[in-house]
Each structure stands twice: as structure tokens, then as C-alpha cells.
Amino acid sequence: MLVALVYSIQQFQEEGSAPVPPERLLKLLRAAGDMTRLQILQLLSQRPRSTRELAGILNLTEAGISKHLKLLQDAGFVRPERSSYYVLYQSQREPLAEITRGLDRLL
């Protein structure tokens, strides 16, 4: 009689990853918990953009966009990259995985 055990690689990866501290989870949720910041994340998921471009699309000032980007950057959702005169912001996916892991383990 042959017995086979099948393990999910994804389960091992999730179990092997460090737990998300509650403070980090709260920071991520606060950063993402705003309609304007969600719109920024959606736009940046399409391609990198400057504050000027985001301000024009969302009908906000560049200063207002910069404040939102600062919160998103502090949480790790976006990464700035200089491109000649402009700074382009790119979205980062790891914080989304942290939110999922953190909520999954918490709840």
C-alpha cells in the first residue's frame, strides 16, 4: 500500500514568513484606507507616474498628491525613482501580501 503526502508550497511559504506585527498591519491599513490613496495606487499599478500627472488626473494639487504619496511611501506601497527632472512613483506589491497575511493570521 502506497501512501502519498501532498503539501502546498504556498502554505509552507506563508507559514515560513515572519508574522506581520499588529503595528505594521495597522500602518498598512491606515495608508490604504483613503479613497484618494486607493485611486493613486490604482493609477500607479498601471505604470509609474509623477506627482504632476497624478494631480492632473485626480484634480488635486501637487502638494496634496505629495502628502498622500508620502504616507504610501512610508508604508511601502510606492517607491520613488528619479527620471531626469521628474520623480516617478512606482507601486510595490509586497504590502498587499503583508495585509493579506496579517489579516489572515489575526482573524
C-alpha positions in Angstrom: 0.0 0.0 0.0 1.5 3.3 -1.1 0.7 6.5 0.9 1.5 9.9 -0.6 1.5 13.2 1.3 0.9 16.3 -0.7 1.9 19.7 0.7 1.1 23.1 -0.6 4.2 25.1 -1.3 2.1 28.3 -0.8 1.2 27.1 2.7 4.8 26.4 3.6 5.8 29.9 2.3 3.1 31.5 4.4 4.0 29.5 7.5 7.7 30.3 6.9 7.2 34.0 6.6 7.5 36.2 9.6 4.2 37.3 11.1 3.1 40.8 10.4 3.3 42.8 13.7 -0.1 44.4 14.6 1.5 47.9 14.4 2.7 47.3 10.9 -0.7 45.9 9.8 -2.4 49.0 11.2 0.1 51.3 9.4 -0.7 49.5 6.1 -4.4 49.7 6.6 -4.3 53.4 7.5 -2.2 54.2 4.5 -4.6 52.3 2.1 -7.7 53.4 3.9 -8.4 56.5 1.9 -10.2 56.8 -1.4 -7.6 59.2 -2.9 -4.7 56.9 -1.9 -6.6 53.9 -3.3 -7.0 55.8 -6.6 -3.3 56.7 -6.6 -2.4 53.0 -6.0 -4.7 52.0 -8.9 -3.1 54.5 -11.3 0.4 53.5 -10.2 -0.4 49.9 -10.8 -0.8 50.7 -14.5 2.6 52.4 -14.8 4.9 54.8 -12.9 3.7 58.4 -12.7 4.8 61.8 -11.5 3.0 64.0 -8.9 2.1 66.4 -11.7 0.5 63.6 -13.8 -1.4 62.3 -10.7 -2.5 65.8 -9.7 -3.9 66.4 -13.2 -5.8 63.1 -13.3 -7.2 63.3 -9.8 -7.9 67.1 -10.0 -5.8 67.8 -6.9 -2.8 70.0 -6.2 0.7 68.5 -6.5 1.2 69.3 -2.8 -1.9 67.3 -1.9 -0.7 64.4 -4.0 2.7 64.6 -2.4 1.2 64.3 1.1 -0.7 61.1 0.0 2.4 59.7 -1.7 4.5 60.3 1.5 2.1 58.2 3.5 2.1 55.5 0.9 5.8 55.5 0.6 6.3 55.3 4.4 4.1 52.2 4.4 6.0 50.7 1.4 3.2 50.9 -1.1 5.2 53.1 -3.5 8.8 53.7 -4.4 10.2 56.9 -5.9 12.6 56.8 -8.8 14.2 59.8 -10.4 13.8 60.1 -14.1 15.7 63.3 -15.3 13.8 66.2 -13.9 10.8 64.3 -12.5 10.4 61.8 -9.7 8.2 58.9 -10.9 6.4 56.8 -8.3 6.0 53.0 -8.8 3.6 50.7 -6.9 5.0 47.9 -4.8 3.1 44.7 -4.2 4.6 43.3 -1.1 2.5 45.5 1.3 -0.6 43.9 -0.2 0.7 40.4 0.7 1.5 41.7 4.2 -2.1 42.9 4.6 -3.4 39.5 3.5 -1.0 37.6 5.7 -1.6 39.9 8.7 -5.4 39.7 8.5 -5.4 36.0 7.8 -3.4 35.3 11.0 -5.2 37.9 13.0 -8.7 36.7 12.1 
